[in-house]
């Protein structure tokens, strides 16, 4: 399946486009985890909402893995021997419609895993088998030079928060609301960004 053409999207239909992805493809297996793709992303957003996080963190968690569905390379499997760069694919689709903090949370959530594995040894121990497998494909823990460069990202705090939510959203016993529950928050961020960038 080829990636959708983002040129047909605008502020009035991007949220419906994302909702449709969750509806049509959200039931797919999530990388060997005990949750589906949609459950994983909805759990992260729900945990953020329950903890009173701002919209940027909630929506960042909700959309961080959207690139698994929009990447021209397809979705990750435990048999992969090369990375599929889902973080870049997701950020590319969202870039025109969302403020930079959102697209950076999406684009950098893989780098954040590498960063945390390099700077917090206990974090590596918490990773699931699937997350360790993808980490190895994604370059492993960062080098000291990469850590220093990553720390310069102006959205470092938000990116790390979304990364922790990424790890948290893998529970096989958690009830979450559907995408439609979060859609008004998503649309609000799109409208604010598109209004300021038009």
C-alpha atoms as a printed R data frame, in Angstrom:
    type eleno elety resid chain resno       x      y      z
1   ATOM     1    CA   UNK     A     1   0.000  0.000  0.000
2   ATOM     2    CA   UNK     A     2   1.420  3.383 -0.971
3   ATOM     3    CA   UNK     A     3   1.406  6.378  1.336
4   ATOM     4    CA   UNK     A     4  -1.600  8.708  1.014
5   ATOM     5    CA   UNK     A     5  -1.143 11.943 -0.874
6   ATOM     6    CA   UNK     A     6  -1.103 14.733  1.713
7   ATOM     7    CA   UNK     A     7  -1.648 17.363 -0.999
8   ATOM     8    CA   UNK     A     8  -5.396 16.602 -0.964
9   ATOM     9    CA   UNK     A     9  -5.641 17.461  2.738
10  ATOM    10    CA   UNK     A    10  -6.468 20.788  4.367
11  ATOM    11    CA   UNK     A    11  -7.494 22.113  7.764
12  ATOM    12    CA   UNK     A    12 -11.095 21.037  7.187
13  ATOM    13    CA   UNK     A    13 -10.397 17.353  6.500
14  ATOM    14    CA   UNK     A    14  -7.079 16.427  8.165
15  ATOM    15    CA   UNK     A    15  -8.789 15.376 11.417
16  ATOM    16    CA   UNK     A    16 -11.328 13.229  9.527
17  ATOM    17    CA   UNK     A    17  -8.410 11.714  7.568
18  ATOM    18    CA   UNK     A    18  -6.658 10.789 10.832
19  ATOM    19    CA   UNK     A    19  -9.891  9.437 12.328
20  ATOM    20    CA   UNK     A    20 -10.354  7.285  9.230
21  ATOM    21    CA   UNK     A    21  -6.860  5.839  9.656
22  ATOM    22    CA   UNK     A    22  -7.665  4.874 13.246
23  ATOM    23    CA   UNK     A    23 -10.971  3.334 12.154
24  ATOM    24    CA   UNK     A    24  -9.698  1.407  9.122
25  ATOM    25    CA   UNK     A    25  -6.262  0.338 10.271
26  ATOM    26    CA   UNK     A    26  -6.159  0.821 14.024
27  ATOM    27    CA   UNK     A    27  -7.004 -2.821 14.661
28  ATOM    28    CA   UNK     A    28  -3.702 -3.976 13.166
29  ATOM    29    CA   UNK     A    29  -1.175 -5.666 15.410
30  ATOM    30    CA   UNK     A    30   1.224 -3.305 17.118
31  ATOM    31    CA   UNK     A    31   4.725 -4.636 16.623
32  ATOM    32    CA   UNK     A    32   4.407 -7.764 18.706
33  ATOM    33    CA   UNK     A    33   2.840 -5.923 21.653
34  ATOM    34    CA   UNK     A    34  -0.368 -7.011 23.490
35  ATOM    35    CA   UNK     A    35  -2.300 -4.059 22.024
36  ATOM    36    CA   UNK     A    36  -3.404 -2.955 18.567
37  ATOM    37    CA   UNK     A    37  -1.972  0.128 16.888
38  ATOM    38    CA   UNK     A    38  -5.016  2.232 17.789
39  ATOM    39    CA   UNK     A    39  -5.108  0.956 21.378
40  ATOM    40    CA   UNK     A    40  -1.443  1.874 21.776
41  ATOM    41    CA   UNK     A    41  -1.864  5.471 20.637
42  ATOM    42    CA   UNK     A    42  -5.212  5.958 22.405
43  ATOM    43    CA   UNK     A    43  -3.732  4.647 25.656
44  ATOM    44    CA   UNK     A    44  -0.901  7.172 25.527
45  ATOM    45    CA   UNK     A    45  -3.323 10.026 24.879
46  ATOM    46    CA   UNK     A    46  -5.712  8.826 27.603
47  ATOM    47    CA   UNK     A    47  -2.929  8.581 30.194
48  ATOM    48    CA   UNK     A    48  -1.792 12.100 29.265
49  ATOM    49    CA   UNK     A    49  -5.351 13.407 29.573
50  ATOM    50    CA   UNK     A    50  -5.890 11.683 32.932
51  ATOM    51    CA   UNK     A    51  -2.697 13.318 34.208
52  ATOM    52    CA   UNK     A    52  -3.815 16.789 33.148
53  ATOM    53    CA   UNK     A    53  -1.202 17.193 30.429
54  ATOM    54    CA   UNK     A    54  -1.633 20.030 27.896
55  ATOM    55    CA   UNK     A    55  -3.207 19.442 24.491
56  ATOM    56    CA   UNK     A    56   0.208 19.332 22.805
57  ATOM    57    CA   UNK     A    57   1.249 16.298 24.843
58  ATOM    58    CA   UNK     A    58  -2.129 14.558 24.525
59  ATOM    59    CA   UNK     A    59  -2.234 15.018 20.748
60  ATOM    60    CA   UNK     A    60   1.476 14.239 20.383
61  ATOM    61    CA   UNK     A    61   0.908 10.917 22.140
62  ATOM    62    CA   UNK     A    62  -2.228 10.270 20.095
63  ATOM    63    CA   UNK     A    63  -0.461 10.758 16.769
64  ATOM    64    CA   UNK     A    64   3.143  9.744 17.487
65  ATOM    65    CA   UNK     A    65   2.926  6.450 15.565
66  ATOM    66    CA   UNK     A    66   0.658  7.589 12.722
67  ATOM    67    CA   UNK     A    67   3.616  7.123 10.375
68  ATOM    68    CA   UNK     A    68   3.274  3.341 10.671
69  ATOM    69    CA   UNK     A    69   0.207  3.809  8.460
70  ATOM    70    CA   UNK     A    70   1.529  6.524  6.166
71  ATOM    71    CA   UNK     A    71   5.055  5.244  5.513
72  ATOM    72    CA   UNK     A    72   5.708  4.072  1.995
73  ATOM    73    CA   UNK     A    73   7.757  1.294  3.598
74  ATOM    74    CA   UNK     A    74   4.765 -0.239  5.384
75  ATOM    75    CA   UNK     A    75   4.429 -1.200  9.030
76  ATOM    76    CA   UNK     A    76   7.108 -2.637 11.300
77  ATOM    77    CA   UNK     A    77   7.300 -6.355 12.041
78  ATOM    78    CA   UNK     A    78   9.464 -8.391 14.392
79  ATOM    79    CA   UNK     A    79  11.091 -9.966 11.319
80  ATOM    80    CA   UNK     A    80  12.403 -6.630 10.027
81  ATOM    81    CA   UNK     A    81  16.106 -6.280  9.381
82  ATOM    82    CA   UNK     A    82  15.965 -2.599  8.383
83  ATOM    83    CA   UNK     A    83  14.251  0.452  9.842
84  ATOM    84    CA   UNK     A    84  11.087  1.756  8.160
85  ATOM    85    CA   UNK     A    85  11.428  5.388  9.372
86  ATOM    86    CA   UNK     A    86   7.821  5.683 10.509
87  ATOM    87    CA   UNK     A    87   8.675  8.756 12.571
88  ATOM    88    CA   UNK     A    88   9.659 10.735  9.460
89  ATOM    89    CA   UNK     A    89   6.623  9.505  7.528
90  ATOM    90    CA   UNK     A    90   4.287 10.609 10.316
91  ATOM    91    CA   UNK     A    91   5.895 14.017 10.726
92  ATOM    92    CA   UNK     A    92   5.736 14.606  6.974
93  ATOM    93    CA   UNK     A    93   1.975 14.101  6.883
94  ATOM    94    CA   UNK     A    94   1.338 16.258  9.967
95  ATOM    95    CA   UNK     A    95   3.857 19.036  9.300
96  ATOM    96    CA   UNK     A    96   1.582 21.484  7.444
97  ATOM    97    CA   UNK     A    97  -1.291 21.145  9.881
98  ATOM    98    CA   UNK     A    98   0.193 21.097 13.374
99  ATOM    99    CA   UNK     A    99   2.471 23.338 15.415
100 ATOM   100    CA   UNK     A   100   6.157 22.356 15.466
101 ATOM   101    CA   UNK     A   101   5.903 20.905 18.974
102 ATOM   102    CA   UNK     A   102   3.532 18.207 17.670
103 ATOM   103    CA   UNK     A   103   5.524 17.321 14.582
104 ATOM   104    CA   UNK     A   104   8.751 17.267 16.600
105 ATOM   105    CA   UNK     A   105   7.177 14.884 19.135
106 ATOM   106    CA   UNK     A   106   6.296 12.606 16.216
107 ATOM   107    CA   UNK     A   107   9.576 13.052 14.324
108 ATOM   108    CA   UNK     A   108  11.773 12.646 17.405
109 ATOM   109    CA   UNK     A   109  10.033  9.927 19.444
110 ATOM   110    CA   UNK     A   110  12.406  7.282 18.064
111 ATOM   111    CA   UNK     A   111  15.418  9.502 18.762
112 ATOM   112    CA   UNK     A   112  14.012 10.033 22.271
113 ATOM   113    CA   UNK     A   113  14.130  6.286 22.895
114 ATOM   114    CA   UNK     A   114  17.757  6.215 21.780
115 ATOM   115    CA   UNK     A   115  18.454  9.268 23.976
116 ATOM   116    CA   UNK     A   116  16.865  7.767 27.077
117 ATOM   117    CA   UNK     A   117  18.631  4.448 26.575
118 ATOM   118    CA   UNK     A   118  21.931  6.340 26.475
119 ATOM   119    CA   UNK     A   119  21.257  8.630 29.455
120 ATOM   120    CA   UNK     A   120  19.100  6.448 31.739
121 ATOM   121    CA   UNK     A   121  20.292  2.819 31.880
122 ATOM   122    CA   UNK     A   122  17.142  1.796 33.782
123 ATOM   123    CA   UNK     A   123  15.028  2.926 30.809
124 ATOM   124    CA   UNK     A   124  16.562  0.295 28.549
125 ATOM   125    CA   UNK     A   125  15.548 -2.397 31.035
126 ATOM   126    CA   UNK     A   126  11.899 -1.303 30.791
127 ATOM   127    CA   UNK     A   127  11.658 -1.751 27.032
128 ATOM   128    CA   UNK     A   128   9.591 -4.591 25.604
129 ATOM   129    CA   UNK     A   129  11.190 -7.156 23.295
130 ATOM   130    CA   UNK     A   130   9.639 -5.434 20.275
131 ATOM   131    CA   UNK     A   131  10.942 -2.049 21.393
132 ATOM   132    CA   UNK     A   132  14.441 -3.456 21.889
133 ATOM   133    CA   UNK     A   133  14.312 -5.016 18.414
134 ATOM   134    CA   UNK     A   134  13.290 -1.728 16.799
135 ATOM   135    CA   UNK     A   135  15.913  0.130 18.876
136 ATOM   136    CA   UNK     A   136  18.621 -2.055 17.343
137 ATOM   137    CA   UNK     A   137  17.336 -1.275 13.841
138 ATOM   138    CA   UNK     A   138  17.163  2.436 14.683
139 ATOM   139    CA   UNK     A   139  20.811  2.764 15.682
140 ATOM   140    CA   UNK     A   140  20.845  1.701 19.326
141 ATOM   141    CA   UNK     A   141  21.538  4.083 22.216
142 ATOM   142    CA   UNK     A   142  22.874  7.492 21.182
143 ATOM   143    CA   UNK     A   143  26.547  8.353 21.256
144 ATOM   144    CA   UNK     A   144  27.636 11.184 23.593
145 ATOM   145    CA   UNK     A   145  27.801 13.492 20.568
146 ATOM   146    CA   UNK     A   146  24.258 12.583 19.513
147 ATOM   147    CA   UNK     A   147  23.031 13.122 23.084
148 ATOM   148    CA   UNK     A   148  24.560 16.603 23.177
149 ATOM   149    CA   UNK     A   149  22.943 17.504 19.858
150 ATOM   150    CA   UNK     A   150  19.543 16.070 20.834
151 ATOM   151    CA   UNK     A   151  19.530 18.088 24.051
152 ATOM   152    CA   UNK     A   152  19.501 21.262 21.954
153 ATOM   153    CA   UNK     A   153  15.999 20.541 20.602
154 ATOM   154    CA   UNK     A   154  13.717 23.349 21.832
155 ATOM   155    CA   UNK     A   155  10.928 20.811 22.421
156 ATOM   156    CA   UNK     A   156  13.077 18.312 24.345
157 ATOM   157    CA   UNK     A   157  10.793 18.271 27.401
158 ATOM   158    CA   UNK     A   158   7.651 17.562 25.353
159 ATOM   159    CA   UNK     A   159   9.382 14.948 23.193
160 ATOM   160    CA   UNK     A   160  10.532 13.048 26.292
161 ATOM   161    CA   UNK     A   161   7.033 13.218 27.812
162 ATOM   162    CA   UNK     A   162   5.529 11.709 24.652
163 ATOM   163    CA   UNK     A   163   8.223  9.010 24.657
164 ATOM   164    CA   UNK     A   164   7.301  7.959 28.184
165 ATOM   165    CA   UNK     A   165   3.646  7.830 27.118
166 ATOM   166    CA   UNK     A   166   4.701  5.679 24.153
167 ATOM   167    CA   UNK     A   167   6.140  3.100 26.556
168 ATOM   168    CA   UNK     A   168   3.140  3.362 28.894
169 ATOM   169    CA   UNK     A   169   0.568  2.702 26.169
170 ATOM   170    CA   UNK     A   170   1.020 -1.053 25.931
171 ATOM   171    CA   UNK     A   171  -1.472 -2.405 28.469
172 ATOM   172    CA   UNK     A   172  -3.772 -5.254 27.532
173 ATOM   173    CA   UNK     A   173  -6.371 -4.295 30.159
174 ATOM   174    CA   UNK     A   174  -6.980 -0.579 29.587
175 ATOM   175    CA   UNK     A   175 -10.223  0.989 28.384
176 ATOM   176    CA   UNK     A   176  -9.881  4.171 26.336
177 ATOM   177    CA   UNK     A   177 -12.247  6.503 24.539
178 ATOM   178    CA   UNK     A   178 -12.203  6.412 20.724
179 ATOM   179    CA   UNK     A   179 -10.365  8.862 18.479
180 ATOM   180    CA   UNK     A   180 -13.531 10.987 18.263
181 ATOM   181    CA   UNK     A   181 -13.129 11.865 21.951
182 ATOM   182    CA   UNK     A   182  -9.816 13.574 21.167
183 ATOM   183    CA   UNK     A   183 -10.840 15.008 17.777
184 ATOM   184    CA   UNK     A   184 -11.864 18.454 19.152
185 ATOM   185    CA   UNK     A   185  -8.422 18.857 20.744
186 ATOM   186    CA   UNK     A   186  -6.774 17.811 17.487
187 ATOM   187    CA   UNK     A   187  -8.892 20.246 15.466
188 ATOM   188    CA   UNK     A   188  -8.183 23.071 17.914
189 ATOM   189    CA   UNK     A   189  -4.439 22.676 17.404
190 ATOM   190    CA   UNK     A   190  -4.868 22.484 13.617
191 ATOM   191    CA   UNK     A   191  -7.026 25.629 13.554
192 ATOM   192    CA   UNK     A   192  -4.614 27.561 15.768
193 ATOM   193    CA   UNK     A   193  -1.627 26.564 13.643
194 ATOM   194    CA   UNK     A   194  -3.271 27.017 10.263
195 ATOM   195    CA   UNK     A   195  -4.714 30.341 11.344
196 ATOM   196    CA   UNK     A   196  -1.285 31.581 12.364
197 ATOM   197    CA   UNK     A   197   0.474 30.224  9.292
198 ATOM   198    CA   UNK     A   198  -2.005 31.333  6.622
